[in-house]
Amino acid sequence: MKNKLFYLIGVASILCYTSTFTSCINGVDDEYLELTGSCNGGGTGNEDEDSENFDGEYITDGDYDLKMTYNGYELNGKKVAFTLNEDKESATITMTGAEFDLKSLAALFEGMDGKFTTYSPIPGEKEILLKNVKAEITGSTCKFEGEDIKPDRTFNFKGEITDGKMKIDIHHKLARENNELLGKWKMGEAKEGLSITMIQNVNNSNNDPSKSSPLWLDWGSTANVNMGDINTGIDIVKTVNVNRPMTGIFNLLMSNLVSPQIGTLIGMPDGVEKSIPKLIEFIATEETGGMYASYSWNGTTDPQYSQDMSHNIVRYYYDKEDQLRIEVDADFFLNTIGGLIAGTSTRATTRSALPGTAIAIGQKIIDRLRPALEQGFPCEYTIENNNLIINLDGQFLLEIMRLVDELVNDEFAKTYIDDEIDKIGDYAPNVKLLLQNMGNALGEDCTGIKLGLRLVKMEETPEVVE
């Protein structure tokens, strides 16, 4: 359970740095469909024995099971269609993603189209069609191997099929002339943010995104958002009226005066900014496109670090527009989010169904998230003097937050949301006011919302030659 929690923290950090099938293979061209003839694993019964033994669609935990490794680590949520060619010495293989449905998470998604289909095993590529793959049949086993090299990546694979089960091992590398992201990155130095003087001076909104680290927010609006009077928990300034731009509110919440109180609610008694560098020792990016975190498995007190996180839970690549995208393993994402909203799901089943207005807004959010779930979350970054500033794409997050604002202020949806907010305790009225007034900072004047991390490149440790 702890491992899953800190995997989630690692994924969240890195992300701050994210129609049903019309044929058996989504998007496969007519030429391929003519080659396969049928999408039912095991053949149609008209082929010869070899074809019947090996032809079919292979997917994790399906009738024709798939065990896929990607650069040495298990990779789920993919599909491989295999057809033995007439010469029995070669095959046609198509690699795609699998279909998932957000409805599996909670009854809250009833009435919405929550389906999305992941991309192929290679990040950024929807499907991979491989013809004339070398195949060799020995008894009841078919072995195959091949490669596919493009200007932006190399890709080779080797596998075998026995008793309706496919095992395939894929090796992939990005081929990028200058990949500045490669290496290990530790969290930027924690900043306390606000001083008591800044809090007392209501004219100083502290709307500077550089005031918080390693987690930071740059909300591109100067419009004030009223949260009411907040209890600071200190004698010098017992309460402070918070009516300032969103970046200033974030800096206040991340400050040394307020953050420990928030952190205590989520298991970070030292405060969010000071806890993140303790929970995440570093984040590493590899030539393979894999990413992983060295994370503390025992919390922030005397942290002990583990690097056994799969390098495939989070992967990165550059799309055709050269934008950085960060892809999250769909199984892990759904299992984690499902655990977080389990309580909401239980309550939703005891109430009447969501009204059409709330469903329509929820559908808009899903539709905007679907490309990110399928392709990877769009991100921006800059590197200067070994300092990395990375964030979710500002326009992407702005569009999401405008829809979230519409949903949280829907008359019916508020009854669900307010129940959750009330669990916060003393700060619940402030959070409700924040959500109620957040729309002030989401108008046409808002240039974007950037949420991200500050990191520092770690020096490479020279190898010891014995």
N, C-alpha and C positions, 0 to 999 in steps of 0.2 A: 504493500500500500504506500509506503514511504517512497519507494522507487517511482511509482506512478505519479505521486505528488511532485517530486522534484523533476521528473521528466516534463511534467506540465509547466513548471517554472522555467525550465530550459527552453521549452517550445515557445512559451509566451515571450521570453526575452529575445529569442531569435526572431520571432515574428515582429517584434517592435523594431528591430534592427535596421506580416500577411494577411425532347420527346422520347419516349421509350424507344427501344431498338426497332428500326424498320426492317432490319435483317438480323441474322444471328450475330454478325459482327458489325458493330455500329460504324458506319461511314466507310466500309470496305467497298472498293470500286467493283464495277461489273465484271472486269476481267478476273478478279479474284473469286467472285461468286461462281463464275463458270468453272473455275478450277476445282473448287471444293464440292460443288454439286449439292451437298447437304450439310446442314449445321448440326446434325445430331451425332454426338460422339459414338464411335463404334461403327460408323458407316450405315448405309441404307439397306444392306443385305444383298445388294446387287454386285458389290465389288468382290475381288478375290480375298482370300483369307488374310493376307498381309495388310491390306487396306482396312479390313474390318477390325483388326487388332489394334491399329495405331491411329487411324483417322479420328478426329474429333476436336471438341473444344475443352480445354483444360483450365480449371479455375480452382482457387483455394476452397477446399471443403465441398467441391462439387462432385457430381457422379464420376467425372473424370478429373481426378485430383491433380493439383499443381503445387509443387514445392519449388519456389524460385528463390535464388540467392543473387544478390546484387553487390558486387565487389566484396563478397565474403559475408554479407549480412542478409538475413531473411527479408524478403520483400513481399508484402501481401497486396491484395486489391488489384490484381492484374489478371489478364486472360491471354491464353495462347491457343490459336487455332492451328492444327497440324493436318496436312494432307500429303500423303505419300504420292509422288508422281508415278506415271506409268512405267518408267524405267526401274522402279524399286530401288534406285541408288541415289535418289534425290527427293527433296520434299519442298512444299511451299508452306511457309510459316507466316502467320500474321499475329503480331503482339499488340494488344490494346489494353485499355483499362476495364475495370468492372463497374457495374452500376450499384449505387448506394441510394438510400432513401432516408431523409431526415425524420420521416414519420416513425422510424424505429427508435427515436430518442424519447418522444413524449407525445401524449394525446393533444398537446397544444398545437401540433402541426396538422391536426385533422382539418380537412377542407383545403389544404394547400398542396401544390405540386412541389414536393421536396426532393425529387430525384435529381441526381447528378452522376456523371460518368467520369471517372478518373482518366488520365492520359496513360500512354504506354509506359513500360518500365523506364524509358529514357525521358527525363524531365523535359517538358516543352514539346514533345512529339506525340500527337494524338494517337497515331498508329504507325506501325512499322511493318511493311510488306517485304518479305524475303523470299526470293525465288531461287530454285536450284540449290537448295541447301544440301550439302553432302550428308547422305544417310547410309547406315549400314545395319542390316538385319541379321541377327544371330538368334535363331530359335524364337523365343517369345519376347525378345528385347530388340528395340530399334534405337540405335545411337545416332546422334546427329551433331554437327558443329558447323560454325560459319562465322563470318565477320561482315561488318558494314561500316565503311569509313567515309566520313564527310568532312568538309573543311573545318567545321566547328566542334567535331567530336570523333572519337574512335569507339568502336563497339564490337566485341566478339563474344561468342557464347558457345556452350557445349552442354549437351543434355542427353537424356535417354528416357524411353517409355517402356514400362513393364506393367502388365496387369492393369491397364487403364489408369496408370499413374505416371505423371511426367515430373522429372527432376531436371531443372535447368539452372546453370550457373552463368551469370552475365558479368562481364567486365567492361566498364565504361570510363572514359576520361574526357574531360572538357579539353578542347584544343583552342585555347585563347592566348593570343600573343602576349598580352599583358593583363594578368589576373591579379589585381591589387588586393583582392579579398583573401587570397591564400594565406594560411598560417593560423597562429593562435592569438586570440584577442582577449585580454582581461578587461574587466569592467573599469570604467573611468572612476576617478576618485569621487567619493560621495561628498555632496555639498549640502549644507544645512539650509540654504535658501534664505529665509527671512530672519531679520533681527526684530527685537521688541520694538525698536524705533520705527521700523518699516510697517509693522502691524498697527501701531498707534497712529501713524500718519496716513489717514484715509486717502489723501491726494496722491500718495505714492502707491500705485497699484502693483508695482514690481512685475510688470508685464514683459519681462526679459526671459526668453526660453533658456538662456545660458546659466540661469541661476539655480537650476536643478540638474543633478547628475547622480548616477548614470542614467536614470529614467528621466525623460524630459518631454515636454509638450510645447508645441508652437501652434497655438490656435490663432489663425489669421484674421482676427477681428478685435477691434478695440471697444466694442459695445459692452457695457456693464451687464453683469448677471447677478441678481440679488439672491443670496442664500440666507439672509437674516442675521441675527446675532448668534455667534458661536462661542461656546464655553471653551476657553483655552486651557483650563486646568492649572493655571499659575496665578499667584497672588498679585503680581505687579499689574497684569492686564487680565482681569478675570473673563471678560467677554470682548469680542471684537465684531463689529458689523462688517460683514463681507458683501460688498456690492462693487465688483470690479470685473475686468475682462477675464475670460476663462483661463488664459495662461497665468495670470496673477493668482487666480483661485487655486490652480494646480500647484504653483510654487508655494502657496500658503499651506496646502495639505501635505506637501512633501517636506516642509520645514521641520527643523529640530524641535519646534515647540508643539507641533500638531501631529506630525507623522508617527511618533511612538504610540499615541493613543489609537490611531488608525491601525498601525501595525499589530498592536496587541490583539485586535479582532481577527486578524488573519495569520497569527502565528509568527509575527515579526516584531517582537517587543522593542527592538532597537530602532524601529522606524524602517520605512520602505527603502529609502535610499542607502542607508547603512547596511541593511540586511542583504540586498541584492549581491554586492561583491563577496559576501560571506557564503551565500548559497550557490553562486556560480563562480568557480575559480577561473575558468576561461571558456570561451567558445572557439571551436576549431572549424576551419573550412578546408576541404580537400580538393585535389584535382579531379576526383571522381564525381564531384558535385555533392558529396555527402557533408553533413554538418553534425557536430555533436558537442555536448557540454560536459565539462568536468564539474560535477555538482556535489554538494554536500548531502549525504544521505542521513545525517543526524541533526540537522538544524544549524543554527547560527552560533551556538555555544561550543567552542572547541570543535569546529567543523572538520569532518573527515570526508575526503573527496573520493568519488568513484568516476571512472571513465568507461563504464560498461554500457552506457547508453548506445543503442543501435545507431549506426551512422546513416540509416535510411529513414528514421522518423521525420527528420527535416532535411530537405535537399534544396540546392539552389541552382539556378541557371540564368542565362541572359536570353531574352526572347528576340524576335526578329527586329524589334525596334531598339534593341540593346538595353532594354530595361531589366533590371534585376528582379527576379521572381523567386519567392521562397515557397516551396511545396511541402505540405504537411501530410504524412501518412493518414489516409482516410479512416482506416480502422482505429488507429490511435486517437484521432480527432473525435470521432463519433463516440468511442467508449469513454473518453475523458469528459466531453460535454454532456453526454448522457448521465454520467455520475453526478455532475454538478446540478442538473435540473431535475433529478429524480423526484425530489420533493414537490416541485411545481407540477410535474406530470401526474402525481398521485392526486393532488387537489383538483387538477383540471378534469379528471374523470368523474368527480363528484359534483361538478357544476354543469350548467347548461353549456352547449357548444358555443364557441366564439361567434359573435355576430359578423355579418358580412363585411362591415367596415374594418374591423380588426383583422379579419382574414385577408382582405385586400391589401392592407398595409404590410402584413406579415409576408404575403406573397411577393411584394415588391422587394422586401429585404432579401428574401431567398434568391430572387432573380438576380439581384445585384451581387450577392455572394457566390452564386453558382460558378461563374468563370474563375473566381479565385480558388474555390474548392477543387475545380477540375484542373486548372493550369498552374496555380500557385499565386500567392498574394503579391501584388505589385509593390515594390519597395524603391526607395531612393537612398543614396549614400554619397558621402564625400570623405576623402582621406587627405589629411594634411599633417606632415611631420609625424607620421605613425599614429595619428589620432583619427579614429573612425567615428563618424556620426552617421547613423543609419536609422531609417524610419519607414513606416508604412506610407505609401504614396498619398500625398496630401489631398488630392481630388477624390481618390477612392474613398478615403475615410470620411471626407466631408459629405459625400453622397450617402454613405451609410448612416452617419449621424443625423442627417436631415430626416431620414426615414425613421430612425429610432425615436427622434423627437416627436414625430407624428404619432408613433405607436404608443409611447409612454403617456401621452396626453389624450389618447383615445378614452372616451368615457368608460367603456366597458373594461378595456385592458388595465386601466388604473386600479381596478378592484383586485387584480392579481398582483400587480406590481407593488401597491401600497402594503399588502400583507407581508411581502418580503422585506420592504424597507423598514417596517415597524420592528423587525428583529434587530435592527442596528441599535435601538435604544434611544439615548438622549439626543443623538444627532439625526434621528429620523425626520423631524420637521425641516431641518436644513437641507437634507437630501431631496425631500419632496419639493421644496422651494427651488432648488437648483434645477430639477427636471422641468418644473413648471415654467421657469424663466430662461431656460437654455436656448430657446428659439431666438432670443434677442441676438445671440452671437452666431446664428446660422443663416443670416440674410444674404442678399446678393453681394454685400460688401465683404463677406468672408472669403478670403483667398485660398483657403485650404486648411486642413487639420493634420499636423504632423506629430505623430507619437513615436518615440524611438529611444535609442540607447546611445550612450557615449562609451567608446571602448578605446583601448590602447594596445598597440602591437607588442607582443612579447618577443624578447630576443630569443633567437634560436639557440638551443643548447648544443654545442659541438659534440659530435659522436666521439666516444672514447675508443681509440684503437689499441687493441691488446697485442 
